[in-house]
């Protein structure tokens, strides 16, 4: 039995579902031991069939019950670390202004506010002179130029071969600048009316800092002419501008269309607004529903283990009945949270209803209530964890003698059902 337990844990260690505890407190170990002793004293002496299949089933049931217990225990917490206390930002116009919480630390998270966008931050755009695509006017040779961006200078060499057309030179020049990834994007532009060809240079960054975001200059000339001068690449078509907006009526500016507010909120500006956009906070319903889906998946997995073995282990139906009776008792409450019971007994979630229930607090009211379904499922999964052998067919040899004060444990569940504690402790 010990060998099979070792082999099971070795084979399944990497696939173990994450649990809350990697170790137990002394008080928890005492409680677990006392519960096992209590169960053992009240249990008959069984003749165990320890085939590999039965051992694997018992271990899987125990592991699944422990995982479900941990998920439910964490989900039902109603303290500061509770998932129900986590917030998300809500914008009244996501297309114009959106926000995301960096940290929901109460002292730094700003109160609800209104924001109106008057001007978006723009990048610097340079547009060259217009050239005939098929002309060959630039003298062959190796040109050298540089691009200054903020405090950095990037040097380039560009070789023009004899007979190269403007279109060929511009295409190669754009490719060279883009490949360098320095924060300036180059592209070709063909005028529809004249079929003339231009080079467009655009900065990745935005904002008006009082000077151009980038400039170009020739370093090596060929035939007295530089490539920057020839194409007039320093010709600014649109200077960079900063974003201008108001927060609760107070004028603000930002070099970018995304900025951090109170070190805890990232605000993104997408469009100019005619009226203020309201930024508020709500429960993080997406995360709540995701955790709820994890819980239902864990429940369905435990139920499926029992269902798969119900034909060969009749007592597996006992686990199915105990789980299903709890769910059936709270079916109306679960349906209000978007959780329904299928004919197979498994649970499914309607994401739309669940999101609404998570937002208006219905999910929290149900799963943090100490008198509702969570308490019953925690008690049930704890019972399964302590004695998974209760859901296997066994032959009874003797019954406990309750008249004896020092009646020994006839059925040491710790020998079997405690095997997995070696992993979790």
Secondary structure as GFF3:
##gff-version 3
##sequence-region A 1 425
A	DSSP	alpha_helix	2	12	.	.	.	ID=ss1
A	DSSP	alpha_helix	26	41	.	.	.	ID=ss2
A	DSSP	beta_strand	45	47	.	.	.	ID=ss3
A	DSSP	alpha_helix	52	75	.	.	.	ID=ss4
A	DSSP	three_ten_helix	83	85	.	.	.	ID=ss5
A	DSSP	beta_strand	87	91	.	.	.	ID=ss6
A	DSSP	beta_strand	97	101	.	.	.	ID=ss7
A	DSSP	beta_strand	113	119	.	.	.	ID=ss8
A	DSSP	beta_strand	123	127	.	.	.	ID=ss9
A	DSSP	beta_strand	141	149	.	.	.	ID=ss10
A	DSSP	beta_strand	152	160	.	.	.	ID=ss11
A	DSSP	alpha_helix	166	180	.	.	.	ID=ss12
A	DSSP	beta_strand	184	190	.	.	.	ID=ss13
A	DSSP	beta_strand	197	206	.	.	.	ID=ss14
A	DSSP	beta_strand	214	220	.	.	.	ID=ss15
A	DSSP	alpha_helix	227	231	.	.	.	ID=ss16
A	DSSP	beta_strand	236	238	.	.	.	ID=ss17
A	DSSP	beta_strand	243	247	.	.	.	ID=ss18
A	DSSP	beta_strand	250	254	.	.	.	ID=ss19
A	DSSP	beta_strand	258	261	.	.	.	ID=ss20
A	DSSP	beta_strand	265	269	.	.	.	ID=ss21
A	DSSP	beta_strand	277	283	.	.	.	ID=ss22
A	DSSP	alpha_helix	285	309	.	.	.	ID=ss23
A	DSSP	alpha_helix	316	329	.	.	.	ID=ss24
A	DSSP	alpha_helix	331	336	.	.	.	ID=ss25
A	DSSP	beta_strand	339	341	.	.	.	ID=ss26
A	DSSP	beta_strand	347	349	.	.	.	ID=ss27
A	DSSP	alpha_helix	351	360	.	.	.	ID=ss28
A	DSSP	alpha_helix	362	367	.	.	.	ID=ss29
A	DSSP	alpha_helix	373	386	.	.	.	ID=ss30
A	DSSP	three_ten_helix	388	391	.	.	.	ID=ss31
A	DSSP	beta_strand	395	398	.	.	.	ID=ss32
A	DSSP	alpha_helix	413	416	.	.	.	ID=ss33
A	DSSP	alpha_helix	421	424	.	.	.	ID=ss34
###
